[in-house]
Amino acid sequence: MYVKRDASGGIEMVSREARADCSEWLDADSPELVAFLGGEAAEPAALQASDLELVRVLEDLVEVLTDKGVIRFTDLPDAAQKKLLGRKDLRASAQRLSLVEDDEGLL
């Protein structure tokens, strides 16, 4: 979204297209823009939760495709590789923490 600011630096106007009076770009989910538009997130909570679930599905899909040799992990863009590896590490860490907590509970 493109915004126009008032003299104090606050958002005064928003446009989907760049115009002479709205030339500064802000991401649609920027906290400042969300606050200006009424404080509500652009997506309902159910849609956001669904997005998080879909992310895991896509991660699993990439893993299946690479395991079957349909694609190579290195065929993915560098940014995608880094994000997938980062999430894989986070899940592994969370699993290790979960196992430690379970072991402590058995004692």
C-alpha positions in Angstrom: 0.0 0.0 0.0 1.1 3.5 -0.7 0.6 6.2 1.9 0.7 9.9 2.3 1.9 11.3 5.6 0.7 14.5 7.5 3.1 17.1 8.9 3.6 15.1 12.1 4.6 11.9 10.1 1.3 10.1 10.7 -0.5 8.3 7.9 -3.1 10.6 6.3 -4.1 8.7 3.2 -3.7 5.2 1.7 -3.8 4.1 -1.9 -3.3 0.8 -3.6 -1.4 2.5 -6.4 1.5 5.0 -6.3 0.3 8.5 -6.9 1.9 11.9 -6.6 0.4 12.4 -3.1 0.8 8.7 -2.0 4.3 7.6 -2.9 5.7 5.9 0.2 5.3 2.1 0.2 4.3 0.1 3.3 3.6 -3.6 3.6 -0.1 -4.3 4.0 0.5 -5.9 7.4 2.7 -3.1 8.7 1.6 -2.3 12.3 1.4 1.4 11.4 -0.9 0.7 8.5 -3.1 -1.8 10.3 -3.5 0.7 13.2 -4.5 3.5 10.7 -7.1 1.2 9.0 -8.8 0.5 12.3 -6.6 -1.8 14.3 -7.9 -5.0 12.8 -5.6 -7.5 11.1 -6.4 -7.9 7.4 -7.0 -11.6 7.8 -9.3 -13.3 10.3 -7.7 -15.5 12.9 -9.1 -18.7 11.3 -7.4 -17.8 8.0 -4.1 -17.1 9.7 -4.3 -20.5 11.5 -5.1 -22.2 8.3 -2.1 -20.5 6.7 0.2 -21.9 9.4 -1.2 -25.4 8.9 -0.7 -25.1 5.2 2.9 -24.1 5.7 3.5 -27.5 7.4 1.7 -29.3 4.5 4.0 -27.5 2.0 7.1 -28.4 4.0 6.0 -32.1 4.0 5.3 -31.9 0.3 8.8 -30.6 -0.5 10.3 -33.4 1.6 8.2 -36.1 -0.2 9.1 -34.7 -3.6 12.8 -34.6 -2.7 12.8 -38.0 -1.1 11.2 -39.5 -4.3 13.7 -37.7 -6.5 11.0 -35.6 -8.3 12.9 -32.4 -7.4 16.3 -31.7 -5.8 16.4 -29.6 -2.7 19.1 -27.5 -4.5 16.6 -26.8 -7.3 14.8 -24.5 -4.8 15.8 -20.9 -4.6 18.4 -20.1 -1.9 15.9 -18.2 0.2 13.5 -21.2 0.2 16.3 -23.6 1.1 17.3 -21.4 4.1 13.7 -21.1 5.3 13.0 -24.8 5.0 16.3 -25.7 6.8 15.6 -23.1 9.5 12.1 -24.5 10.1 13.5 -28.1 10.1 16.0 -27.1 12.8 13.3 -25.4 14.9 11.1 -28.5 14.7 14.0 -30.7 15.7 14.8 -28.5 18.6 11.2 -28.4 19.8 11.1 -32.2 19.6 14.3 -32.5 21.7 12.8 -30.2 24.3 9.6 -32.1 24.3 11.5 -35.4 24.9 13.5 -33.9 27.7 10.4 -32.7 29.4 8.8 -36.1 29.1 11.8 -37.8 30.5 11.8 -35.5 33.5 8.2 -36.2 34.1 8.9 -40.0 34.3 11.3 -39.6 37.2 
